Structures are given as structure tokens and as C-alpha cells.
Amino acid sequence: MAKDNELVFCPLGGVGEIGMNFALYGFGPSSRREWLIVDVGVTFPDPTLPGVDLVLPDTRFIESQIEQVRGIVITHAHEDHYGALLDLWPKLKAPVWMTPFAAGMLEAKRVSDNVRVQPTINIYKAGERFDVGPFEIEAVAVTHSVPEPVSLAIRTPLGTVIHTGDWKLDPAPTLPPMTDENRFREIGAEGVTALVCDSTNAMREGDSPSEEAVSHGIREVIEKAPGRVAITTFSSNVGRIRSIAEAARDAGRQVLVMGRSLKRVIDVAGELGYMEGLPPFLLEEDYGYIPRENVVVLCTGSQGEPRAALAKLARDEMKHVALTAGDMVVFSSRVIPGNEKAILEIKNQLIEQGIKIVEDGDALVHVSGHPRRSELLRMYGWVKPRILVPVHGEAAHLVAQGSLGASAGIPEIAQVRNGDMIRLAPGAAEIVDTVPFGRLMKDGRVIGSEEETGVRDRRKLSFAGHVVLNLVLDDRYDLAGDPDIVAIGVPETDARGKPMEDIMLDAAIGAVESVPRARRKDLDLMSEAARRAVRSAANEAWGKKPIVTVFVTR
């Protein structure tokens, strides 16, 4: 083994934020490291990114090392861990390892979205080992809110890293397996250099409730409901989908599924045997023939998405399905930060119709798929790492886990953020480099930065509108009639009632006429003079400066 070999870790997403997970492990000398990518996730746009469909990690650093990338391993089929794979794989073009469920979800997404990209997929299962370049990977079973999640034991000549992915401890999960305590203990006995660990619930004391308890809680809610019950949850949570279906069955109700992503997940889960033993789901056209007290609607839209099934139900836009006063909507989910306003709007629409809202604070209808502090402490005790690297969380979560790890006696706590490259071995953990990182926007069929996709200007447009001005000059470079003006997203009048278009038009005419005739041949100068005058007049009258586009012709 070369003396200058190093083992490094570098996140390009998911550290200092929740979502968009993208981790790099490098092995070898600094001049020619070989790279392993773990997870290729997305995050979702907030209102500051108008029109954007998804947010992807900026991969320009690893693209510059593309000849040294040996493979991509996906830990599980959540969008924030695999959702960017189809979009970014053409740039990465490395072989991909996925579990059967994750591979099935990827293929369903590819077909549904009509994507021609077809990554090279290798299937693995928990308990198996495989090599990716200099990295020997062992998949260790864990419990999470999606089928077949795994942690990765990544072995190298310089030591072993456990990359937990998303996990929790659940003594009674709806879907097997349980987190493999024995295997973690065995790997810990071999010696673990670093634990790169999920921090999402590091600020919450105690242990997470079991999924079995959630199933009982949902059943109690359904049994007490006098009318229809609609339940919204994360579409990828197959265990929760099964819990809801079982609870409805036991309460004597039939289930109708609404929402494309839910149907896609159920199809893939059904092909792999995760839906066995459940009664068939209702068709939408059968809904009106089922008594109110005999139906449960399972629908997408737990995060307030305006085009999801729940939002359409709240707006009474569904052809065959509707809710009425006395019905109930259950939110079997948590609120992802940034979605509070959209969710509240839907809740208020439902409440106005006399529909009762039930959420986690009212009954045990949801539990997180991430470990609380007592669960983290048990993991530390099993694997006994030399270094703890908190990931998958915002700053508060990362710092909270770091403090917990230090109190548990872990020798080194390595706080990193996106773009930090930390050397895990040999020697003490140390940040040795900072690499480019950031966010790319998926905007329709285009992927690029805010500038490349036009999002930055779109944000300005949403704030102050757009004014288009057309100036026509005659042979003497005087105005040939009044300019044409079109104002979009601008008030009709100022505070005194004078039309804004007239105010801006007068300013443009004055600016043009103030330019000396000898200089009017410079059409760019004329355009800029009119643009500045219109913006200034709008600002004086309104207090905001719209985007102004000026055309000058002769």
C-alpha cells in the first residue's frame, strides 16, 4: 500500500440541510484518488424558486474527477437519496448498485417520466458484499420508512467507515427486517474508523415509537370516525401504506388510492411481494357507491403540493371523489421545513368545509424513520467509532449529534459541511480541502444554475413585474409617434389614481427627448436612457423597480 494513500469523505449535499444527499468517499494519494459516490438525491424547491421542479446537487467537482469514479451506491429509495440519479447519471456514467425495490422505483420513474437515460444497474441485498474499486462494501440491514434500506460498511486498507444512511430502531416494524444489531456489533468489534451518521432527530430525546404502534393509532382513528376518512402520507412509505390498508381492513373499510406517485410505489411494492395479504383497492368510479362509513381514501399531498390529490380534494376538483362536512383528513406525516404555509392553506380549506383534521399531536398517526438520541447512543455503543461525522441534518441537528457523541466518549467529533473534504485516515480527522458545491435547478427539461435557467430573473419578475417599451424613431431620430408600452405585474395606477403606464410613458418620452440629437444615432444609448427613466419613474410612483425591456427601431 502506498505511503501517501488517504481515506477522505466529502459531502456535496445533505450536510447542513435536510435532503439532496450526495456523499463522496475517496481513497488513494491526493493526486489520483479513486472515488465512491453514495446516494444521489434531490430536494424540493421553496417559493423563492418560482417554476423550478427539483433542486439537484452541483456535481462539477466530481465531474472533474470522472475518470476516477468507480461506482455509485444507493442506500434506499427515497427521493432525497436517489431522486437525482436519472438527471445526473449522464454526467457521472458510473455503474450503480441498488436494492431490488430501489431499482424497481427507478425503472418505474424512468418509464413514467419518459426518460431515455438507462443507468447500468447492479442489484444487491442486505447482507451481501461487493467491491467498488478499492472499496469493499457490505450492506447492513436497517429499519426505515421505505423497503430495503441499508447502512454501508465501507472497508478500505486504511480502515472501515459505516455510512448509516437513514435508519432507526423499531422493535415492531410493519415491514422486515429490523436493524441488524448483531452485525453492527460484529463490525464494531473488528474496528470502525468513522461513523457517518444520520442526524435528523438528534435533538429529540428517547426512542422513536414503533410502526406497529402507529398502525394501532390509525386503526383507532378510523374506527371512531363517523364518515369518510382520507389519509395522506409520504408515497414512498410502504410500511405506512400497509399499516393504513390493514387498519382500514380491520375496521371494515375499503381503501381507495389517489395520486400517481402512490400508485407507482404500490405497483413496485406489489411486484416484490410487499402488498401480499391485503384486499384489493377501490377504483375511483366505485367511490360514490360505497357508504361513507366504509371507505378510506389514501392520497398524496402531505406536504401541501398544489397538484397532489389532497389539494384537489380540498378544492373539490376531483371528478369521482369528494369530501363533505363530517368527514376526516388524517396527516400521517411530518412537515418538511418550508412547507408549513402550503399545508396550512389546505387544512384551512378543509376546515371551512366542516372536515375534521387529525395530525400527530392529536393521535399516534405518524412516527419518523430516523433515530432519536437514545437510539443514536445505542449505535455508538455497538460500533465504537474513533470518529463521528454527523450528516443528514441542518446545523442544529449536526451540532446536537456532535455533542451527544462527545458525551458518549467518542474520541473525535468531525463537524463538516457541504464541500468540506475531511481526511479520516491515516491520522486524526482533518479538513484538508474545500471543493465546489452548490445547487442546480431542474426547470422543465433544462438543468442548470439559477442564471442558466432564468430563475433569478423570474424571481425579480414575481416581485416587481415586467415593462416592455417599443420606441420608433423617424429619419431625424425623433419619436415617430407615442411609444408602445405593455406592463405586466405592475399596478394600474399610483396612489393618486394616475395610470402607471402614463407615468412610465411620460418618463420614457422625456428621456428620449433629452438626448442631444447628435447622439441619438446610438440606439443602445437611447434604449438605456429610456430603460432607466421608466424604472426610476415606476420606483418614484410605486416604490418598486420593474424589469424593463426597451426596443428601439428606426
Helices and strands as residue ranges (DSSP letters): E 6-13, E 22-28, E 34-40, E 54-57, H 60-63, G 66-68, E 69-73, H 79-82, H 85-92, E 96-98, H 100-112, E 121-123, E 129-132, E 135-141, E 150-156, E 159-163, H 181-190, E 192-198, H 211-224, E 229-233, H 238-250, E 254-258, H 260-271, G 284-289, G 292-294, E 295-299, H 309-314, E 328-332, H 340-352, E 356-358, H 373-383, E 385-391, H 395-407, E 412-413, E 420-425, E 430-434, E 439-443, E 446-448, H 450-453, H 455-464, E 466-472, E 484-488, H 500-514, G 517-519, H 523-542, E 547-553
